Structures are given as structure tokens and as C-alpha cells.
Amino acid sequence: MTRYLLSRLMGMVVVMALVAVLVFVLTRAASGDPVTVLLGDQATAEDIVRVQKEYGLDKPQLVQFGYWLKELSQGNLGQSIFCSARSRRRCGSGLSPRPCWH
């Protein structure tokens, strides 16, 4: 019985690790350049460098993944760039979709 439980637990850990990697890669690939989305087309080079440094986007992908996992394990889902609010608060405030200004 113990052997079975350990094998199931190890399988769960592997699946969770694969899902974490997949989510990280897909969010990085699908969203394009987050700095351009955040600042708009009129951003200067200095603004882009400042925001990249502020959000850690100037670090290697592996380091960014480590930071992301650490924050995720603490329940920090990040900040919405569209609503300027913590994503965890937006998720916890209700399941019905509503605009950012409400």
C-alpha cells in the first residue's frame, strides 16, 4: 500500500511540474512582449529598460521561471496589466466576468 501511495505521489509531482513548465512557456509565448503591452507604442528605450528591470524581464528565462514558481507557491498570481490590480484579488472577488473599472 505504501509503495502504491508513493508511486501515485511521485506521478502527481511529475504532472504538476510538467503543467507548471507548460503554463510558464505558453504565457510567455502567447502574450508577446509584455512591456510593449504595458507601456504602449510611444514608450522610449529608457522606459522599456526600466520596466524590464522592474519586472525581472531582463533576467534569463530559467531565472524568471524560478521567480515565477516561488511567487506561485506563495499564492501570488501577479498584477493585472489591464486593471492595475492584484490578480488574486480579481479572481477572489467573484467568478462573473466584469470590466476593470467596476
C-alpha contacts under 8 A as a table, 3 or more apart, distances in Angstrom:
res1	aa1	res2	aa2	distance
1	M	4	Y	5.12
1	M	5	L	6.31
2	T	5	L	5.12
2	T	6	L	6.12
3	R	6	L	5.16
3	R	7	S	6.18
4	Y	7	S	5.17
4	Y	8	R	6.23
5	L	8	R	5.10
5	L	9	L	6.06
6	L	9	L	4.99
6	L	10	M	6.09
7	S	10	M	5.14
7	S	11	G	6.12
8	R	11	G	5.03
8	R	12	M	6.15
9	L	12	M	5.04
9	L	13	V	6.29
10	M	13	V	5.07
10	M	14	V	6.28
11	G	14	V	5.16
11	G	15	V	6.22
12	M	15	V	5.15
12	M	16	M	6.09
13	V	16	M	5.14
13	V	17	A	6.14
14	V	17	A	5.14
14	V	18	L	6.22
15	V	18	L	5.10
15	V	19	V	6.12
16	M	19	V	5.08
16	M	20	A	6.10
17	A	20	A	5.09
17	A	21	V	6.28
18	L	21	V	5.20
18	L	22	L	6.09
19	V	22	L	5.01
19	V	23	V	6.03
20	A	23	V	5.25
20	A	24	F	6.14
20	A	69	L	7.90
21	V	24	F	5.18
21	V	25	V	6.11
22	L	25	V	5.23
22	L	26	L	6.01
23	V	26	L	5.19
23	V	27	T	6.02
24	F	27	T	5.36
24	F	28	R	6.23
24	F	65	F	7.04
25	V	28	R	5.22
25	V	29	A	6.06
26	L	29	A	5.06
26	L	30	A	5.72
27	T	30	A	5.38
27	T	31	S	5.99
28	R	31	S	5.93
28	R	32	G	6.91
29	A	32	G	6.09
31	S	34	P	6.62
33	D	36	T	5.54
33	D	37	V	6.61
34	P	37	V	5.01
34	P	38	L	6.02
35	V	38	L	4.99
35	V	39	L	5.95
35	V	40	G	7.88
35	V	48	I	6.45
35	V	51	V	6.74
35	V	52	Q	6.85
36	T	39	L	5.31
36	T	40	G	5.19
36	T	41	D	6.41
36	T	43	A	7.64
36	T	48	I	7.79
37	V	40	G	5.48
38	L	81	I	6.20
38	L	82	F	7.94
39	L	42	Q	7.38
39	L	43	A	5.76
39	L	48	I	7.76
40	G	43	A	6.03
43	A	47	D	6.03
43	A	48	I	6.63
44	T	47	D	5.19
44	T	48	I	6.39
45	A	48	I	5.12
45	A	49	V	6.27
46	E	49	V	5.20
46	E	50	R	6.12
47	D	50	R	5.09
47	D	51	V	6.19
48	I	51	V	5.32
48	I	52	Q	6.07
49	V	52	Q	5.12
49	V	53	K	6.17
50	R	53	K	5.24
50	R	54	E	6.10
51	V	54	E	4.84
51	V	55	Y	6.11
52	Q	55	Y	5.41
52	Q	56	G	5.84
52	Q	57	L	4.68
52	Q	58	D	5.48
53	K	56	G	5.00
53	K	57	L	6.14
53	K	58	D	5.63
54	E	57	L	7.76
56	G	59	K	5.70
56	G	64	Q	6.92
57	L	60	P	7.76
57	L	64	Q	7.18
59	K	63	V	6.27
59	K	64	Q	6.38
60	P	63	V	5.39
60	P	64	Q	6.33
61	Q	64	Q	4.96
61	Q	65	F	6.09
62	L	65	F	5.01
62	L	66	G	6.32
63	V	66	G	5.02
63	V	67	Y	6.31
64	Q	67	Y	5.11
64	Q	68	W	6.04
65	F	68	W	4.95
65	F	69	L	6.10
66	G	69	L	5.19
66	G	70	K	6.19
67	Y	70	K	5.12
67	Y	71	E	6.20
68	W	71	E	5.24
68	W	72	L	5.98
69	L	72	L	4.98
69	L	73	S	6.00
70	K	73	S	5.24
70	K	74	Q	6.54
71	E	74	Q	5.17
71	E	75	G	6.45
71	E	76	N	5.09
71	E	77	L	7.13
72	L	75	G	5.06
72	L	76	N	5.29
72	L	77	L	6.07
73	S	76	N	7.46
75	G	88	R	7.76
76	N	88	R	6.77
77	L	86	R	7.48
77	L	87	S	5.66
77	L	88	R	5.68
78	G	86	R	6.06
78	G	87	S	5.70
78	G	88	R	7.38
79	Q	84	S	6.55
79	Q	85	A	5.74
79	Q	86	R	4.46
79	Q	87	S	5.31
80	S	83	C	5.47
80	S	84	S	5.42
80	S	85	A	5.56
80	S	86	R	6.05
80	S	87	S	5.53
81	I	84	S	5.53
81	I	85	A	7.80
82	F	100	C	7.52
83	C	100	C	5.11
83	C	101	W	7.53
85	A	89	R	7.32
85	A	90	R	7.08
86	R	89	R	5.39
86	R	90	R	6.47
87	S	90	R	4.98
87	S	91	C	6.08
88	R	91	C	5.10
88	R	92	G	6.03
89	R	92	G	5.09
89	R	93	S	6.00
90	R	93	S	5.36
90	R	94	G	7.39
91	C	94	G	6.29
91	C	95	L	6.86
92	G	95	L	7.56
94	G	97	P	7.97
98	R	102	H	7.04
99	P	102	H	5.94
